[in-house]
Amino acid sequence: MKKIIIIGATSGIGRGLAEAYVQEDCLIGITGRRENLLQEICVRNKDKLFYQVCNITETHTTIQCLETLVQKMGGMDILIICAGTGELNPELSYQLEEPTLLTNVIGFTNIADWGFRYFEQQKSGHLITISSVGGTRGSGVAPAYNASKAYQINYMEGLRQKATKSPYPIHTTDIRPGFVDTAMAKGEGLFWITPVDKAVKQIKRAIHKKRKVAFISKRWKYIAILFRHLPAAIYCRM
């Protein structure tokens, strides 16, 4: 029976993954800041669902919470980091940028490092991060969000390099969604919005196949390629 921990499972993609995996032969551990929502999810199947209240920006307590959750479950085979935040911030208010950096950079790094070390000691495991197509280029309306997702993409590439050189079967997967129909999809003129259930199915498939990188939905791969090769002089006028 696989043991899966999902960071940030109270809503959106994280909650969708928890509800999907519980239908399979898995033990699921979920974390989030809102205990009432964690309880709401776990009450559906108390034998297979476990939770731990955790605010990943509080790095001094996060690892203790995760280790407690691992003990409850009797181990961990898969770690999925779904927790993330970001705001539209064309006025460059630091009060809006700071939570994004604390969550998507500091909190993410703390958990990713812990998870990778755990899998090294265990000599196996699979680390997954939900980053974003937004990490492909910078954004004038959401600078911290896009920059933090670029950080995650590059950090996961570094861990992928470490995993490749490891003598153990440690896998990493970088999931890069475009717009998914969650509270994180902000702004006007959004297009190619993927329903949560469709996103969850594609993410689960990518995890099962141990994809190194997966775009959700798949067509966002071509947008990322276009953005990556677009000359800066053109991109900055968009």
ChimeraX attribute file (.defattr): number of C-alpha atoms within 10 A of each C-alpha:
attribute: neighborCount
match mode: 1-to-1
recipient: residues
	/A:1	8
	/A:2	14
	/A:3	18
	/A:4	24
	/A:5	28
	/A:6	24
	/A:7	26
	/A:8	25
	/A:9	28
	/A:10	24
	/A:11	19
	/A:12	19
	/A:13	23
	/A:14	24
	/A:15	23
	/A:16	18
	/A:17	23
	/A:18	24
	/A:19	19
	/A:20	14
	/A:21	19
	/A:22	18
	/A:23	10
	/A:24	12
	/A:25	11
	/A:26	14
	/A:27	22
	/A:28	26
	/A:29	25
	/A:30	27
	/A:31	29
	/A:32	23
	/A:33	15
	/A:34	16
	/A:35	15
	/A:36	12
	/A:37	15
	/A:38	23
	/A:39	18
	/A:40	10
	/A:41	21
	/A:42	21
	/A:43	12
	/A:44	12
	/A:45	12
	/A:46	11
	/A:47	11
	/A:48	19
	/A:49	24
	/A:50	22
	/A:51	25
	/A:52	23
	/A:53	19
	/A:54	22
	/A:55	19
	/A:56	27
	/A:57	19
	/A:58	14
	/A:59	18
	/A:60	10
	/A:61	12
	/A:62	20
	/A:63	17
	/A:64	12
	/A:65	17
	/A:66	23
	/A:67	16
	/A:68	14
	/A:69	22
	/A:70	19
	/A:71	10
	/A:72	13
	/A:73	19
	/A:74	10
	/A:75	17
	/A:76	24
	/A:77	20
	/A:78	22
	/A:79	23
	/A:80	27
	/A:81	23
	/A:82	25
	/A:83	25
	/A:84	23
	/A:85	17
	/A:86	23
	/A:87	18
	/A:88	18
	/A:89	18
	/A:90	11
	/A:91	10
	/A:92	14
	/A:93	10
	/A:94	11
	/A:95	9
	/A:96	16
	/A:97	19
	/A:98	13
	/A:99	19
	/A:100	24
	/A:101	21
	/A:102	19
	/A:103	22
	/A:104	26
	/A:105	22
	/A:106	17
	/A:107	20
	/A:108	26
	/A:109	19
	/A:110	18
	/A:111	20
	/A:112	21
	/A:113	11
	/A:114	16
	/A:115	23
	/A:116	22
	/A:117	12
	/A:118	17
	/A:119	22
	/A:120	17
	/A:121	10
	/A:122	14
	/A:123	13
	/A:124	19
	/A:125	20
	/A:126	21
	/A:127	24
	/A:128	26
	/A:129	23
	/A:130	21
	/A:131	26
	/A:132	23
	/A:133	23
	/A:134	22
	/A:135	20
	/A:136	19
	/A:137	17
	/A:138	18
	/A:139	18
	/A:140	14
	/A:141	15
	/A:142	19
	/A:143	19
	/A:144	27
	/A:145	27
	/A:146	23
	/A:147	21
	/A:148	27
	/A:149	27
	/A:150	21
	/A:151	18
	/A:152	23
	/A:153	22
	/A:154	14
	/A:155	17
	/A:156	23
	/A:157	17
	/A:158	12
	/A:159	19
	/A:160	19
	/A:161	12
	/A:162	15
	/A:163	20
	/A:164	14
	/A:165	10
	/A:166	14
	/A:167	11
	/A:168	15
	/A:169	13
	/A:170	22
	/A:171	23
	/A:172	27
	/A:173	24
	/A:174	29
	/A:175	25
	/A:176	26
	/A:177	22
	/A:178	26
	/A:179	23
	/A:180	22
	/A:181	17
	/A:182	14
	/A:183	9
	/A:184	13
	/A:185	14
	/A:186	13
	/A:187	9
	/A:188	6
	/A:189	5
	/A:190	11
	/A:191	9
	/A:192	12
	/A:193	16
	/A:194	17
	/A:195	14
	/A:196	19
	/A:197	16
	/A:198	13
	/A:199	24
	/A:200	23
	/A:201	15
	/A:202	18
	/A:203	26
	/A:204	14
	/A:205	13
	/A:206	20
	/A:207	23
	/A:208	9
	/A:209	10
	/A:210	17
	/A:211	16
	/A:212	16
	/A:213	18
	/A:214	21
	/A:215	22
	/A:216	24
	/A:217	20
	/A:218	14
	/A:219	11
	/A:220	18
	/A:221	18
	/A:222	11
	/A:223	13
	/A:224	20
	/A:225	12
	/A:226	12
	/A:227	16
	/A:228	13
	/A:229	9
	/A:230	13
	/A:231	10
	/A:232	12
	/A:233	8
	/A:234	8
	/A:235	14
	/A:236	11
	/A:237	6
	/A:238	7
